[in-house]
Amino acid sequence: MRKTRRKFDGSFKAKVVIEALKERETLQQLALKFELHPNQISIWKQEFLQNSALIFEEKVQKEIPETDVSELYAKIGKLEMEKEFLKKNLKRLGL
């Protein structure tokens, strides 16, 4: 019988890492408390420490390219025209 792989969200990982950084409990104690392997906590802690500087970096805004937006507006216009065409023809057919 295989165990299914568990997936943890970011808030749970952050909670575990913060507890690990406080160093009030050993990794083994935290592993028992959160039902994890101590190595997993170490990996999450290492990732957190490596990426923590990114929090203080200037936020790079990801902008949607203007071409994508204009394409979407064009598609909306086309769909509106199709909708009106279908409404008109359905009325004419009496449906």
C-alpha positions as MATLAB code, in Angstrom:
seq = 'MRKTRRKFDGSFKAKVVIEALKERETLQQLALKFELHPNQISIWKQEFLQNSALIFEEKVQKEIPETDVSELYAKIGKLEMEKEFLKKNLKRLGL';
ca = [
       0.000    0.000    0.000;
       1.494    3.326   -1.113;
       1.225    6.515    0.842;
       0.030    9.524   -1.076;
       2.458   12.394   -1.285;
       1.442   15.255    0.984;
       1.515   18.832   -0.265;
       1.979   21.747    2.099;
       0.955   25.320    1.451;
       3.254   28.266    1.981;
       1.682   29.357    5.244;
       2.271   25.954    6.842;
       5.891   25.907    5.651;
       6.423   29.429    6.995;
       4.956   28.445   10.353;
       7.300   25.454   10.604;
      10.351   27.476    9.526;
       9.618   30.256   12.008;
       9.369   27.690   14.796;
      12.684   26.206   13.645;
      14.353   29.625   13.591;
      13.227   30.344   17.153;
      15.285   27.299   18.242;
      13.095   26.679   21.283;
      12.708   23.060   20.187;
      15.023   20.701   18.358;
      14.380   19.695   14.771;
      13.378   16.263   16.012;
      10.791   17.733   18.372;
       9.418   19.962   15.623;
       9.292   17.000   13.252;
       7.187   15.065   15.732;
       4.999   18.076   16.446;
       4.255   18.776   12.757;
       4.480   15.140   11.582;
       7.379   15.812    9.224;
      10.839   14.430    8.649;
      13.593   16.560   10.224;
      15.346   16.770    6.849;
      12.245   18.384    5.344;
      12.308   21.094    7.987;
      16.009   21.681    7.307;
      15.355   21.991    3.567;
      12.516   24.488    4.089;
      14.643   26.471    6.552;
      17.547   26.610    4.096;
      15.252   27.747    1.250;
      13.769   30.420    3.491;
      17.154   31.784    4.494;
      18.410   31.811    0.894;
      15.361   33.684   -0.377;
      14.730   35.989    2.578;
      16.705   38.844    0.984;
      14.155   38.974   -1.832;
      11.614   40.427    0.581;
      13.652   43.620    0.834;
      14.483   43.915   -2.865;
      12.644   46.440   -4.963;
       9.498   44.864   -6.177;
       9.616   44.287   -9.880;
       6.149   44.693  -11.254;
       5.203   42.140  -13.793;
       3.320   44.006  -16.434;
       1.094   42.357  -18.955;
       2.452   43.126  -22.401;
       0.275   45.682  -24.172;
      -0.174   43.376  -27.154;
      -1.846   40.767  -24.970;
      -4.303   43.307  -23.569;
      -5.215   44.653  -26.996;
      -5.709   41.113  -28.298;
      -8.046   40.383  -25.406;
     -10.101   43.516  -26.054;
     -10.365   42.544  -29.724;
     -11.579   39.088  -28.756;
     -14.165   40.572  -26.373;
     -15.472   42.779  -29.164;
     -15.717   39.831  -31.544;
     -17.580   37.738  -28.973;
     -20.020   40.583  -28.280;
     -20.782   40.843  -31.997;
     -21.321   37.085  -32.254;
     -23.632   37.160  -29.240;
     -25.755   39.939  -30.726;
     -25.892   38.117  -34.073;
     -27.096   34.927  -32.403;
     -29.698   36.774  -30.309;
     -31.058   38.478  -33.413;
     -31.306   35.225  -35.376;
     -32.876   33.314  -32.485;
     -35.606   35.946  -32.210;
     -36.195   35.755  -35.948;
     -36.527   31.964  -35.763;
     -38.820   32.236  -32.750;
     -36.609   30.251  -30.382;
];
